[in-house]
Amino acid sequence: MSKAIGLVEYKTISSGMTATDILVKTADVNILQAGTVCPGKFYTLIEGEVSAVQAAVDAAKKAIPDKLIDDFVLGNPDQSIFNAIWGTTTVE
């Protein structure tokens, strides 16, 4: 099983919330984080299988292209990235 993380960032909160809805309804992905970056901008970070994350991000980009700021899909990241995102990293 190959894991991936993906992110989309939108210019408005409403378009970001709509994109988040599209992300989770398009493929079997989980939301890791979602929220505002600064006043008015909204991001959503997801994880799942590489193909599912890519399909979800592509669907969100296609649905609301005019409000999209940026997006990415990172396939096969090191497991420590997930621990850092969830705040469960042990510092030794």
N, CA, C and O atoms as a GROMACS GRO file, in nm:
protein
  368
    1MET      N    1   0.083  -0.119   0.000
    1MET     CA    2   0.000   0.000   0.000
    1MET      C    3   0.087   0.124   0.000
    1MET      O    4   0.171   0.142   0.088
    2SER      N    5   0.067   0.210  -0.097
    2SER     CA    6   0.141   0.334  -0.106
    2SER      C    7   0.055   0.447  -0.053
    2SER      O    8  -0.057   0.468  -0.099
    3LYS      N    9   0.107   0.519   0.042
    3LYS     CA   10   0.036   0.633   0.100
    3LYS      C   11   0.078   0.759   0.027
    3LYS      O   12   0.183   0.765  -0.037
    4ALA      N   13  -0.006   0.859   0.038
    4ALA     CA   14   0.024   0.990  -0.020
    4ALA      C   15  -0.046   1.096   0.063
    4ALA      O   16  -0.143   1.068   0.133
    5ILE      N   17   0.005   1.217   0.053
    5ILE     CA   18  -0.064   1.333   0.110
    5ILE      C   19  -0.088   1.431  -0.003
    5ILE      O   20  -0.010   1.440  -0.098
    6GLY      N   21  -0.195   1.505   0.008
    6GLY     CA   22  -0.228   1.605  -0.092
    6GLY      C   23  -0.284   1.728  -0.026
    6GLY      O   24  -0.342   1.720   0.083
    7LEU      N   25  -0.267   1.842  -0.090
    7LEU     CA   26  -0.313   1.968  -0.034
    7LEU      C   27  -0.372   2.054  -0.145
    7LEU      O   28  -0.319   2.059  -0.256
    8VAL      N   29  -0.480   2.121  -0.112
    8VAL     CA   30  -0.535   2.224  -0.200
    8VAL      C   31  -0.555   2.350  -0.117
    8VAL      O   32  -0.593   2.343   0.000
    9GLU      N   33  -0.528   2.465  -0.177
    9GLU     CA   34  -0.546   2.593  -0.109
    9GLU      C   35  -0.631   2.682  -0.201
    9GLU      O   36  -0.605   2.693  -0.321
   10TYR      N   37  -0.731   2.746  -0.141
   10TYR     CA   38  -0.824   2.829  -0.217
   10TYR      C   39  -0.827   2.972  -0.165
   10TYR      O   40  -0.793   2.999  -0.050
   11LYS      N   41  -0.869   3.064  -0.252
   11LYS     CA   42  -0.872   3.207  -0.222
   11LYS      C   43  -0.982   3.247  -0.125
   11LYS      O   44  -0.971   3.350  -0.058
   12THR      N   45  -1.089   3.167  -0.117
   12THR     CA   46  -1.199   3.201  -0.027
   12THR      C   47  -1.235   3.080   0.059
   12THR      O   48  -1.211   2.966   0.021
   13ILE      N   49  -1.292   3.108   0.175
   13ILE     CA   50  -1.333   3.001   0.265
   13ILE      C   51  -1.443   2.917   0.201
   13ILE      O   52  -1.443   2.794   0.213
   14SER      N   53  -1.537   2.982   0.135
   14SER     CA   54  -1.648   2.906   0.075
   14SER      C   55  -1.600   2.812  -0.035
   14SER      O   56  -1.646   2.699  -0.044
   15SER      N   57  -1.507   2.858  -0.118
   15SER     CA   58  -1.456   2.769  -0.222
   15SER      C   59  -1.371   2.658  -0.162
   15SER      O   60  -1.370   2.546  -0.213
   16GLY      N   61  -1.300   2.688  -0.054
   16GLY     CA   62  -1.222   2.586   0.016
   16GLY      C   63  -1.309   2.479   0.079
   16GLY      O   64  -1.276   2.361   0.075
   17MET      N   65  -1.420   2.521   0.138
   17MET     CA   66  -1.513   2.425   0.198
   17MET      C   67  -1.579   2.339   0.090
   17MET      O   68  -1.599   2.220   0.109
   18THR      N   69  -1.612   2.400  -0.021
   18THR     CA   70  -1.671   2.325  -0.132
   18THR      C   71  -1.570   2.224  -0.186
   18THR      O   72  -1.605   2.109  -0.214
   19ALA      N   73  -1.446   2.266  -0.200
   19ALA     CA   74  -1.340   2.176  -0.247
   19ALA      C   75  -1.318   2.060  -0.150
   19ALA      O   76  -1.295   1.947  -0.192
   20THR      N   77  -1.325   2.088  -0.020
   20THR     CA   78  -1.310   1.983   0.081
   20THR      C   79  -1.420   1.879   0.065
   20THR      O   80  -1.395   1.759   0.075
   21ASP      N   81  -1.541   1.925   0.042
   21ASP     CA   82  -1.653   1.834   0.019
   21ASP      C   83  -1.627   1.747  -0.104
   21ASP      O   84  -1.653   1.627  -0.101
   22ILE      N   85  -1.576   1.807  -0.209
   22ILE     CA   86  -1.545   1.733  -0.332
   22ILE      C   87  -1.434   1.632  -0.306
   22ILE      O   88  -1.441   1.519  -0.354
   23LEU      N   89  -1.332   1.672  -0.232
   23LEU     CA   90  -1.219   1.583  -0.203
   23LEU      C   91  -1.265   1.453  -0.137
   23LEU      O   92  -1.228   1.344  -0.180
   24VAL      N   93  -1.347   1.464  -0.034
   24VAL     CA   94  -1.386   1.344   0.041
   24VAL      C   95  -1.494   1.263  -0.029
   24VAL      O   96  -1.509   1.144  -0.001
   25LYS      N   97  -1.568   1.325  -0.120
   25LYS     CA   98  -1.672   1.251  -0.192
   25LYS      C   99  -1.619   1.186  -0.320
   25LYS      O  100  -1.685   1.099  -0.377
   26THR      N  101  -1.502   1.228  -0.366
   26THR     CA  102  -1.446   1.176  -0.490
   26THR      C  103  -1.375   1.042  -0.470
   26THR      O  104  -1.389   0.952  -0.552
   27ALA      N  105  -1.300   1.029  -0.362
   27ALA     CA  106  -1.218   0.910  -0.341
   27ALA      C  107  -1.208   0.879  -0.192
   27ALA      O  108  -1.250   0.958  -0.107
   28ASP      N  109  -1.153   0.764  -0.163
   28ASP     CA  110  -1.137   0.720  -0.024
   28ASP      C  111  -1.014   0.787   0.037
   28ASP      O  112  -0.905   0.730   0.040
   29VAL      N  113  -1.033   0.910   0.086
   29VAL     CA  114  -0.925   0.987   0.148
   29VAL      C  115  -0.971   1.033   0.286
   29VAL      O  116  -1.090   1.039   0.314
   30ASN      N  117  -0.875   1.066   0.370
   30ASN     CA  118  -0.903   1.119   0.503
   30ASN      C  119  -0.849   1.260   0.514
   30ASN      O  120  -0.742   1.291   0.462
   31ILE      N  121  -0.923   1.345   0.582
   31ILE     CA  122  -0.877   1.482   0.606
   31ILE      C  123  -0.782   1.481   0.724
   31ILE      O  124  -0.818   1.437   0.833
   32LEU      N  125  -0.661   1.530   0.702
   32LEU     CA  126  -0.564   1.543   0.811
   32LEU      C  127  -0.580   1.677   0.880
   32LEU      O  128  -0.580   1.685   1.003
   33GLN      N  129  -0.594   1.782   0.801
   33GLN     CA  130  -0.613   1.917   0.853
   33GLN      C  131  -0.693   1.998   0.753
   33GLN      O  132  -0.686   1.974   0.632
   34ALA      N  133  -0.767   2.093   0.803
   34ALA     CA  134  -0.837   2.187   0.717
   34ALA      C  135  -0.857   2.314   0.797
   34ALA      O  136  -0.889   2.309   0.916
   35GLY      N  137  -0.839   2.428   0.733
   35GLY     CA  138  -0.858   2.552   0.804
   35GLY      C  139  -0.813   2.672   0.724
   35GLY      O  140  -0.777   2.662   0.607
   36THR      N  141  -0.816   2.786   0.791
   36THR     CA  142  -0.776   2.910   0.726
   36THR      C  143  -0.626   2.931   0.741
   36THR      O  144  -0.566   2.896   0.843
   37VAL      N  145  -0.567   2.988   0.638
   37VAL     CA  146  -0.424   3.020   0.640
   37VAL      C  147  -0.407   3.162   0.690
   37VAL      O  148  -0.326   3.189   0.779
   38CYS      N  149  -0.481   3.251   0.634
   38CYS     CA  150  -0.487   3.390   0.673
   38CYS      C  151  -0.630   3.435   0.642
   38CYS      O  152  -0.705   3.357   0.583
   39PRO      N  153  -0.668   3.551   0.676
   39PRO     CA  154  -0.807   3.590   0.652
   39PRO      C  155  -0.852   3.564   0.508
   39PRO      O  156  -0.800   3.623   0.413
   40GLY      N  157  -0.950   3.477   0.496
   40GLY     CA  158  -1.010   3.453   0.366
   40GLY      C  159  -0.960   3.334   0.288
   40GLY      O  160  -1.031   3.286   0.200
   41LYS      N  161  -0.841   3.283   0.317
   41LYS     CA  162  -0.787   3.170   0.241
   41LYS      C  163  -0.810   3.041   0.320
   41LYS      O  164  -0.807   3.041   0.443
   42PHE      N  165  -0.832   2.930   0.248
   42PHE     CA  166  -0.866   2.803   0.312
   42PHE      C  167  -0.785   2.690   0.248
   42PHE      O  168  -0.771   2.686   0.126
   43TYR      N  169  -0.733   2.600   0.331
   43TYR     CA  170  -0.657   2.486   0.281
   43TYR      C  171  -0.714   2.357   0.338
   43TYR      O  172  -0.777   2.357   0.443
   44THR      N  173  -0.690   2.248   0.266
   44THR     CA  174  -0.728   2.115   0.313
   44THR      C  175  -0.613   2.020   0.281
   44THR      O  176  -0.566   2.015   0.167
   45LEU      N  177  -0.569   1.945   0.382
   45LEU     CA  178  -0.463   1.846   0.369
   45LEU      C  179  -0.526   1.709   0.386
   45LEU      O  180  -0.593   1.683   0.486
   46ILE      N  181  -0.505   1.620   0.288
   46ILE     CA  182  -0.566   1.488   0.292
   46ILE      C  183  -0.459   1.379   0.282
   46ILE      O  184  -0.346   1.405   0.243
   47GLU      N  185  -0.499   1.256   0.317
   47GLU     CA  186  -0.409   1.142   0.300
   47GLU      C  187  -0.490   1.022   0.255
   47GLU      O  188  -0.611   1.015   0.276
   48GLY      N  189  -0.421   0.928   0.191
   48GLY     CA  190  -0.483   0.806   0.141
   48GLY      C  191  -0.389   0.738   0.044
   48GLY      O  192  -0.270   0.768   0.038
   49GLU      N  193  -0.444   0.646  -0.033
   49GLU     CA  194  -0.365   0.581  -0.137
   49GLU      C  195  -0.328   0.685  -0.244
   49GLU      O  196  -0.401   0.782  -0.265
   50VAL      N  197  -0.215   0.663  -0.309
   50VAL     CA  198  -0.166   0.760  -0.407
   50VAL      C  199  -0.271   0.790  -0.513
   50VAL      O  200  -0.297   0.907  -0.543
   51SER      N  201  -0.331   0.689  -0.570
   51SER     CA  202  -0.429   0.711  -0.676
   51SER      C  203  -0.554   0.782  -0.625
   51SER      O  204  -0.612   0.864  -0.696
   52ALA      N  205  -0.595   0.752  -0.502
   52ALA     CA  206  -0.713   0.818  -0.445
   52ALA      C  207  -0.686   0.965  -0.419
   52ALA      O  208  -0.770   1.050  -0.449
   53VAL      N  209  -0.570   0.996  -0.363
   53VAL     CA  210  -0.535   1.135  -0.334
   53VAL      C  211  -0.524   1.213  -0.465
   53VAL      O  212  -0.573   1.326  -0.474
   54GLN      N  213  -0.460   1.155  -0.565
   54GLN     CA  214  -0.446   1.224  -0.694
   54GLN      C  215  -0.582   1.250  -0.758
   54GLN      O  216  -0.606   1.358  -0.811
   55ALA      N  217  -0.671   1.151  -0.753
   55ALA     CA  218  -0.805   1.167  -0.810
   55ALA      C  219  -0.884   1.275  -0.737
   55ALA      O  220  -0.953   1.355  -0.801
   56ALA      N  221  -0.874   1.278  -0.605
   56ALA     CA  222  -0.947   1.377  -0.526
   56ALA      C  223  -0.896   1.518  -0.554
   56ALA      O  224  -0.975   1.610  -0.574
   57VAL      N  225  -0.765   1.536  -0.557
   57VAL     CA  226  -0.707   1.667  -0.584
   57VAL      C  227  -0.742   1.713  -0.726
   57VAL      O  228  -0.776   1.829  -0.747
   58ASP      N  229  -0.734   1.623  -0.822
   58ASP     CA  230  -0.770   1.658  -0.960
   58ASP      C  231  -0.916   1.700  -0.970
   58ASP      O  232  -0.948   1.795  -1.042
   59ALA      N  233  -1.005   1.632  -0.900
   59ALA     CA  234  -1.147   1.667  -0.904
   59ALA      C  235  -1.172   1.804  -0.843
   59ALA      O  236  -1.251   1.882  -0.897
   60ALA      N  237  -1.105   1.835  -0.732
   60ALA     CA  238  -1.122   1.966  -0.669
   60ALA      C  239  -1.067   2.077  -0.760
   60ALA      O  240  -1.128   2.182  -0.773
   61LYS      N  241  -0.952   2.052  -0.822
   61LYS     CA  242  -0.894   2.150  -0.914
   61LYS      C  243  -0.985   2.177  -1.032
   61LYS      O  244  -1.001   2.292  -1.074
   62LYS      N  245  -1.045   2.071  -1.085
   62LYS     CA  246  -1.132   2.085  -1.202
   62LYS      C  247  -1.263   2.156  -1.168
   62LYS      O  248  -1.317   2.230  -1.250
   63ALA      N  249  -1.314   2.133  -1.046
   63ALA     CA  250  -1.442   2.191  -1.007
   63ALA      C  251  -1.435   2.341  -0.982
   63ALA      O  252  -1.528   2.414  -1.017
   64ILE      N  253  -1.326   2.388  -0.922
   64ILE     CA  254  -1.315   2.530  -0.885
   64ILE      C  255  -1.177   2.584  -0.925
   64ILE      O  256  -1.098   2.620  -0.838
   65PRO      N  257  -1.147   2.590  -1.053
   65PRO     CA  258  -1.013   2.632  -1.094
   65PRO      C  259  -0.984   2.780  -1.075
   65PRO      O  260  -0.868   2.817  -1.053
   66ASP      N  261  -1.084   2.864  -1.082
   66ASP     CA  262  -1.062   3.008  -1.074
   66ASP      C  263  -1.026   3.056  -0.934
   66ASP      O  264  -0.969   3.164  -0.919
   67LYS      N  265  -1.059   2.980  -0.831
   67LYS     CA  266  -1.029   3.019  -0.692
   67LYS      C  267  -0.909   2.945  -0.634
   67LYS      O  268  -0.870   2.970  -0.521
   68LEU      N  269  -0.850   2.852  -0.712
   68LEU     CA  270  -0.738   2.771  -0.664
   68LEU      C  271  -0.611   2.854  -0.656
   68LEU      O  272  -0.574   2.923  -0.751
   69ILE      N  273  -0.544   2.848  -0.542
   69ILE     CA  274  -0.414   2.914  -0.526
   69ILE      C  275  -0.304   2.816  -0.562
   69ILE      O  276  -0.218   2.846  -0.646
   70ASP      N  277  -0.305   2.698  -0.498
   70ASP     CA  278  -0.202   2.599  -0.524
   70ASP      C  279  -0.249   2.463  -0.479
   70ASP      O  280  -0.346   2.450  -0.403
   71ASP      N  281  -0.178   2.360  -0.526
   71ASP     CA  282  -0.209   2.224  -0.486
   71ASP      C  283  -0.083   2.140  -0.501
   71ASP      O  284   0.010   2.177  -0.573
   72PHE      N  285  -0.081   2.026  -0.433
   72PHE     CA  286   0.026   1.929  -0.455
   72PHE      C  287  -0.019   1.792  -0.408
   72PHE      O  288  -0.110   1.777  -0.327
   73VAL      N  289   0.048   1.690  -0.463
   73VAL     CA  290   0.033   1.552  -0.418
   73VAL      C  291   0.173   1.500  -0.397
   73VAL      O  292   0.257   1.506  -0.487
   74LEU      N  293   0.198   1.448  -0.277
   74LEU     CA  294   0.329   1.391  -0.244
   74LEU      C  295   0.309   1.242  -0.222
   74LEU      O  296   0.250   1.200  -0.123
   75GLY      N  297   0.359   1.163  -0.316
   75GLY     CA  298   0.344   1.018  -0.308
   75GLY      C  299   0.455   0.953  -0.227
   75GLY      O  300   0.571   0.994  -0.233
   76ASN      N  301   0.418   0.852  -0.152
   76ASN     CA  302   0.511   0.771  -0.074
   76ASN      C  303   0.601   0.851   0.020
   76ASN      O  304   0.723   0.834   0.018
   77PRO      N  305   0.544   0.939   0.101
   77PRO     CA  306   0.627   1.014   0.196
   77PRO      C  307   0.674   0.924   0.310
   77PRO      O  308   0.615   0.818   0.335
   78ASP      N  309   0.778   0.964   0.376
   78ASP     CA  310   0.826   0.891   0.493
   78ASP      C  311   0.719   0.894   0.602
   78ASP      O  312   0.649   0.993   0.617
   79GLN      N  313   0.706   0.786   0.676
   79GLN     CA  314   0.604   0.775   0.780
   79GLN      C  315   0.618   0.885   0.886
   79GLN      O  316   0.519   0.923   0.948
   80SER      N  317   0.737   0.936   0.907
   80SER     CA  318   0.757   1.039   1.009
   80SER      C  319   0.681   1.168   0.975
   80SER      O  320   0.652   1.247   1.064
   81ILE      N  321   0.650   1.190   0.848
   81ILE     CA  322   0.570   1.308   0.810
   81ILE      C  323   0.433   1.302   0.874
   81ILE      O  324   0.383   1.402   0.924
   82PHE      N  325   0.371   1.183   0.873
   82PHE     CA  326   0.239   1.169   0.932
   82PHE      C  327   0.244   1.192   1.084
   82PHE      O  328   0.154   1.254   1.140
   83ASN      N  329   0.348   1.142   1.148
   83ASN     CA  330   0.363   1.164   1.292
   83ASN      C  331   0.381   1.312   1.323
   83ASN      O  332   0.328   1.362   1.422
   84ALA      N  333   0.454   1.383   1.239
   84ALA     CA  334   0.473   1.526   1.258
   84ALA      C  335   0.343   1.602   1.238
   84ALA      O  336   0.314   1.695   1.313
   85ILE      N  337   0.266   1.565   1.138
   85ILE     CA  338   0.138   1.631   1.114
   85ILE      C  339   0.042   1.608   1.230
   85ILE      O  340  -0.025   1.702   1.274
   86TRP      N  341   0.036   1.486   1.280
   86TRP     CA  342  -0.055   1.453   1.390
   86TRP      C  343  -0.004   1.500   1.526
   86TRP      O  344  -0.078   1.495   1.625
   87GLY      N  345   0.121   1.547   1.532
   87GLY     CA  346   0.177   1.594   1.658
   87GLY      C  347   0.216   1.483   1.752
   87GLY      O  348   0.214   1.501   1.874
   88THR      N  349   0.251   1.366   1.698
   88THR     CA  350   0.288   1.252   1.781
   88THR      C  351   0.435   1.216   1.770
   88THR      O  352   0.476   1.107   1.810
   89THR      N  353   0.514   1.306   1.716
   89THR     CA  354   0.657   1.281   1.701
   89THR      C  355   0.726   1.289   1.836
   89THR      O  356   0.704   1.382   1.913
   90THR      N  357   0.808   1.191   1.864
   90THR     CA  358   0.886   1.190   1.988
   90THR      C  359   1.021   1.255   1.961
   90THR      O  360   1.095   1.213   1.872
   91VAL      N  361   1.053   1.356   2.039
   91VAL     CA  362   1.180   1.423   2.026
   91VAL      C  363   1.275   1.362   2.126
   91VAL      O  364   1.248   1.360   2.246
   92GLU      N  365   1.388   1.312   2.076
   92GLU     CA  366   1.486   1.247   2.166
   92GLU      C  367   1.608   1.332   2.181
   92GLU      O  368   1.701   1.294   2.253
   0.00000   0.00000   0.00000
